[in-house]
Amino acid sequence: MLGMNALFFFAAGGPSGEMELVYVWNQARPEAKAIIICLAIFSIMAWSVMISKVFQMRRGKRLNTLFTAEFRKQPHVLEMFDRRLQVDACPLFVVYQSGSAELDARLRTGANEGRKRNISLKSVEHVKRSLETSVSQEALKLESGLILLAIAVSGGPFLGLLGTVWGVMSTFAGIAQTGSATLTAMAPGVSAALVTTVAGLLVAIPSMFAYNWLVHNLRVLTVELDNFAQELISKMETEYLADE
């Protein structure tokens, strides 16, 4: 909606029949044009991050749901690991694979020997640390790229404000030199200066909404990872921890 409103606003006719966007761009000073170009590049990067992260998190949530349902149907905790399943882009599966690989290594005394029936409490602690490391790595993968949106939210308006203040300052300096303080002399420069603030807000506002949505979903997925790791280690202890 914001983009459409901006499009209609800029499409309105300006002086001499020019589109308003074209007119304002022609009136803008070089420093304002440079800032607008930087903001446009920033906007493209921010939208790329937004779209990719939305697809990543939605796919991760869907695969987590399917994996959890399948995991809870298995009679033994290493059942899926022994079947050598591969589930790409599923955070819970990565955690499960890491913990199961560590548990399998602790159960085997040699390369060609079978698994032991039990493991010690010390071995369980090693499995826990492996799960914690895997959970942290998956959380970092999900969080990657969000810093760009945070920078867009905080930096976009300030870049726009810099362009506006600079443009207004240059406009008034030009008026002072010419001695003509008419509206006709001031309006083009001021409008060209204000467009940088508009550009900065157009970068920051979508990034703000996307960032908040993504952070919320990141927290949900991180809690799911922690809960699954606790459930997994509990099942491993039930099946394989030796009675002391």
C-alpha positions in Angstrom: 0.0 0.0 0.0 2.9 2.4 0.9 4.6 1.7 -2.4 1.4 2.2 -4.4 0.7 5.5 -2.7 4.2 6.7 -3.4 3.9 5.6 -7.0 0.6 7.6 -7.5 2.2 10.6 -5.7 5.2 10.7 -7.9 3.2 10.0 -11.1 1.2 13.2 -10.6 2.0 15.9 -13.2 4.6 18.5 -12.3 5.6 21.8 -14.0 5.6 21.8 -17.7 3.8 18.5 -17.8 6.7 16.5 -16.4 6.1 13.6 -14.0 6.7 14.8 -10.5 9.4 12.2 -9.8 11.3 13.3 -13.0 10.9 17.0 -12.1 12.1 16.6 -8.6 15.0 14.4 -9.7 16.1 17.0 -12.3 16.0 19.7 -9.6 17.9 17.7 -7.0 21.5 18.6 -6.3 24.3 16.0 -6.9 24.6 15.2 -3.2 20.9 14.5 -3.0 21.0 12.3 -6.0 23.9 10.3 -4.5 21.9 9.8 -1.3 18.8 8.7 -3.2 20.9 6.2 -5.2 22.4 4.8 -2.0 18.9 4.5 -0.5 17.7 2.7 -3.6 20.5 0.2 -3.5 19.8 -0.2 0.3 16.1 -0.8 -0.5 16.9 -3.5 -3.0 19.2 -5.3 -0.5 16.6 -5.0 2.3 13.8 -6.4 0.2 16.0 -9.3 -0.9 16.7 -10.1 2.7 13.0 -9.8 3.6 11.8 -12.1 0.9 14.5 -14.7 1.4 14.1 -14.8 5.2 10.3 -15.0 5.0 10.6 -18.1 2.7 13.3 -19.6 4.9 11.4 -19.2 8.1 8.1 -20.4 6.7 9.7 -23.4 5.1 11.6 -24.2 8.3 8.4 -24.0 10.4 6.5 -26.3 8.0 9.4 -28.9 7.9 9.7 -28.7 11.7 6.1 -29.6 12.1 6.4 -32.6 9.7 9.6 -33.8 11.3 8.3 -33.5 14.8 5.2 -35.6 13.9 7.4 -38.3 12.3 9.9 -38.3 15.1 7.3 -38.9 17.8 6.0 -42.0 15.9 9.4 -43.7 16.0 9.8 -46.5 18.6 13.5 -45.8 19.2 15.3 -42.5 19.4 17.9 -43.5 16.7 15.3 -45.0 14.3 15.4 -42.1 11.9 19.2 -41.8 12.2 19.7 -45.4 11.2 17.5 -45.0 8.1 20.0 -42.3 6.9 17.2 -39.8 6.2 18.1 -36.4 4.8 15.8 -33.4 5.3 17.2 -30.2 3.9 16.4 -26.8 5.4 14.8 -28.4 8.5 16.4 -26.9 11.7 15.0 -29.6 14.0 16.4 -32.4 11.8 19.9 -30.7 11.9 19.7 -30.7 15.7 18.5 -34.3 15.7 21.2 -35.4 13.3 23.9 -33.8 15.4 22.8 -35.3 18.7 22.2 -38.7 17.2 25.6 -38.8 15.6 27.2 -38.0 18.9 25.1 -40.6 20.7 26.0 -43.2 18.0 29.7 -42.5 18.5 29.4 -42.9 22.2 27.6 -46.2 21.9 30.1 -47.7 19.6 33.4 -48.9 21.1 35.1 -49.6 17.7 34.6 -49.0 14.0 33.4 -52.5 13.2 31.6 -53.3 16.5 28.0 -52.9 17.3 26.4 -50.5 19.8 26.6 -50.9 23.5 23.3 -51.1 25.4 24.1 -48.2 27.7 26.3 -45.1 28.0 27.6 -43.3 31.0 26.4 -40.0 32.5 29.6 -38.4 31.2 28.8 -39.5 27.6 25.3 -38.0 28.0 26.9 -34.7 28.9 28.9 -34.8 25.7 25.6 -35.4 23.8 24.0 -32.4 25.5 26.9 -30.1 24.6 26.6 -31.3 21.0 22.9 -30.5 21.0 23.5 -27.1 22.5 26.1 -26.2 19.9 23.8 -27.4 17.1 20.9 -25.3 18.5 23.1 -22.2 18.6 24.3 -22.7 15.1 20.8 -23.1 13.7 19.7 -20.0 15.5 22.6 -18.0 14.0 21.6 -19.3 10.5 18.1 -18.1 11.0 19.2 -14.7 12.4 21.7 -14.1 9.6 20.7 -11.1 7.4 18.5 -9.4 10.0 21.3 -6.9 10.9 20.8 -5.4 7.4 17.1 -4.8 8.1 18.0 -3.2 11.5 20.5 -0.9 9.8 17.8 0.0 7.2 15.3 0.8 9.9 17.7 3.0 11.9 19.9 4.4 9.1 17.4 5.0 6.3 15.6 8.0 7.8 18.9 9.6 8.9 20.4 9.4 5.4 17.2 10.9 4.1 17.3 13.7 6.7 20.9 14.4 5.8 20.0 14.9 2.2 17.1 17.1 3.2 19.1 19.3 5.5 21.9 19.5 3.0 19.5 20.4 0.2 17.7 23.1 2.2 21.0 24.6 3.3 22.2 24.8 -0.3 18.9 26.3 -1.4 19.0 29.1 1.2 22.7 29.7 0.4 21.8 30.1 -3.3 18.9 32.5 -2.4 21.2 34.5 -0.2 23.7 34.9 -3.0 21.1 35.9 -5.6 19.1 38.1 -3.2 15.8 36.6 -4.6 13.6 35.1 -1.9 10.5 34.3 -4.0 8.5 31.1 -3.7 9.4 30.3 -7.3 13.1 30.4 -6.4 12.8 28.4 -3.2 10.2 25.7 -4.1 12.2 23.6 -6.5 15.2 23.3 -4.2 13.2 22.6 -1.1 11.0 19.9 -2.9 14.1 18.3 -4.2 15.6 18.3 -0.8 12.5 16.8 0.9 12.4 13.9 -1.5 15.5 12.3 0.2 13.5 12.1 3.5 10.7 10.4 1.6 13.2 8.0 0.1 14.6 7.2 3.5 11.2 6.5 5.0 10.3 4.3 2.1 13.3 2.2 2.9 12.8 2.2 6.7 9.1 1.6 7.1 8.8 -1.8 5.2 12.1 -2.9 6.8 10.7 -2.1 10.3 7.5 -4.2 9.8 9.5 -7.0 8.3 12.2 -6.9 11.0 9.6 -7.1 13.8 7.8 -10.0 12.1 11.0 -11.9 11.5 12.3 -11.4 15.0 9.1 -12.8 16.4 9.3 -15.8 14.2 13.0 -16.2 15.0 12.2 -16.4 18.8 9.4 -18.9 18.1 11.8 -21.2 16.1 14.6 -20.8 18.7 12.2 -21.9 21.5 11.1 -24.8 19.3 14.8 -25.8 18.9 15.5 -25.6 22.6 12.3 -27.6 23.5 13.1 -30.3 21.0 16.7 -30.6 22.2 15.4 -31.1 25.8 12.9 -33.7 24.5 15.6 -35.5 22.5 18.1 -35.7 25.3 15.3 -36.9 27.7 14.5 -39.8 25.3 18.2 -40.6 24.9 18.6 -40.8 28.6 15.5 -43.0 29.0 16.8 -45.5 26.4 20.5 -45.5 26.9 21.6 -44.0 30.2 23.0 -46.7 32.5 21.5 -46.9 36.0 24.1 -45.7 38.5 
